C-alpha cells in the first residue's frame, strides 16, 4: 500500500517537474532568441523637421464662370451640353426675342415721333420770328424799300439779314433749352439713385444696443458696428445732398434758357402785332392766319406747338426734350434687354453643368450654365487664433483632396484680418492657392491642408508616432533585448518626424509598436498614452505608437 502510494506520489512529482522544465526551456528559448522581432523599431537620427499647421477647407476654382441671363424670359435655344468645350464668346443659348424686339420697335417709334414733334415746334418758332421782320417791312414802305425793319433800320441792317440773325438767335436759344433740359433730367435721375442708396445704408445705421464696433484696419475696412454703419450712412447722406444741389442748379439753368428763348419769341410776336395794327394794308399771309387760328388749342398752344406767349412756347421745347430723353432711355433699356437674350461664354473651358431646358422659364440672375476653365484652384479654410500668428502669406502648403492619396503643392495667398463669423471658435480665414489643381479637386469639394510654418535642420529626430504625449513626453527605447520608458524634451513637431532636444541620442532605437499585442478594443480610451502615438495611431499597427510594455521587461 505504502509502495503504491509512494509510486503515485513519485509520478505526480515527476510530472510537475517535467512541466517546470518545459516552461524553463521556453523562457530560455525566448531569451536566447531575437526579441526585436516582436517590435516595430525605428532609429533616432539627425535630420530636418518640418513643423506644420493642419486644417481643411472647401475647394473653389479661380477660372470658373457661373453664367446667367440678365433678364427673365423663355429659353428658345440651347446649344451646349455638359462636357462640351467652348471658347470665349461662343453662344450657349438664347431666349425668345419676339416681345423684346417689339419693345425695341415701340421705343424707336416713340423716339422718332418725339424728335419730329420738337423739330416742328422749333421750326414754327423760327418762322414766327422771321414773319415778324417780314410784317414790319411790309407795313413801312420806307423801310421796305431799303429792306430794313424798324430795329434793323436803327442799326442800318437789311431786313433779310435781320430775319436771318433773329432766326439764328432763336435756334441757338432752342438748343440751349434742350441741353439744359437733358442736364436736368440726368441730375434728377442721379438724385433718385443717391436717395435709394441713402435709404439702404441708413437703414443699417447703428442703433443703441447693437453689437460693439469692429474698427477698420489698414487692409480691411470695418464691416460691422457703429463706426462702419454710421460712416456709410453719413457718406450716403452727403451724396444725396450733393445730388440735390446739382438738381437745383440744373433746374435754375434750364429756367434761365427758357426765359431767354421766351423773351426773343415775345419780342418777335410783339413786333409783328405792332406792324399789323399800324397799317390796315398789311395783312398776315395765309400761313400766318392759319397758325394764328390754331393757337387757341391745347391751352394756347397750336397743333404744331406754337404758343400765344413766348414763355409757354419755350416751355414746350423743354417738355419736348424731356420726352426725347425718356424715349432714349426706354430705347436703351429695350436694346439692352434684347442683347441679354443671347447667352455667351465669358471664358474658354468645359461645360460643368446646365441648369436650363428649352421651352423653360429663365429668371434673371439664376445660374444657367457653369463653365470651368483651366487655371488655379483655391482652398478657403480657417486657422485657430492661437496658430494664426505662425502663418504668413507665401508659405508653402500641401493639399490632399478628399478621397485622394495624391498630394498637391499650394501656397498661402491670403490671411483675413477679421475672424470668421461662421466659425464656432475664434478662427481666421486663410486662402491657399494651388496653381495646378488635379481632377480630384472639383469646385465645392473638400481638401485637407498642411501649411509648413518652419523647418528645423540638423536635429535629433524620431518618427512622430514613437512619442507618447501627455503630462510628460516619453518614448520606449529598445536596447539589449529590453525596453524602457524614457522621458524626452520635444522640440518641433512635424507630421512625420519630431525633434528630440533632450533625452535621446542619434542611433538609439525606439519602439513604434509591439506586434505581439492584440489591437485595442473600441471600449479602450483613445488619444495619447501607452499603445498609441500622438496622432492616434494604434499599437501593433505599422506606424502606431508602442503598446506600453512595463519598463525593464
Secondary structure, 3 states (H helix, E strand, C coil): CHHHHHHHHHHHHHHHHHHHHHHHHHHHHHHHCCHHHHEEEEECEEEEEEEEEEEEEEEEECCEEEEECCCCEEEEEECCCCCCEECCCCEEEEECCHHHHHHHHHHHHHHHHHHHHHHHHHHHHHHHHHHHHHHHHHHCHHHHHHCCCHHHHHHCCCHHHHHHHHHHHHHHHHHHHHHHHHHHHHHHHHHHHHHHHHHHHHHCCCCCCCCCCCCCCCCCCCCCHHHHHHHHHHHHHHHHHHHHHHHHHHHHHHHHHHHHHHHHHHHHHHHHHHHHHHCCCCCCCHHHHHHHHHCCCCCCECCCCCECCHHHHHHHHHHHHHHHHHHHHHHHHHHHHHHCCEEECCCCEEEEEECCCCCCEECCCCEEEEEECCCCEEEEEEEEHHHHCCCCCCCEEEEEECCCCCEEEEEEEEEEEEECCCCCCCEEEEEEEECCCCCCCCCCCEEEEEEEEEEEEEEEEEEHHHCECCCCCEEEEEECCEEEEEECEEEEECCCEEEEEECCCCCCEEEEEECCCCCCCCCCCCCCCCCECCCCCECCCCCCCCCCCCCCC
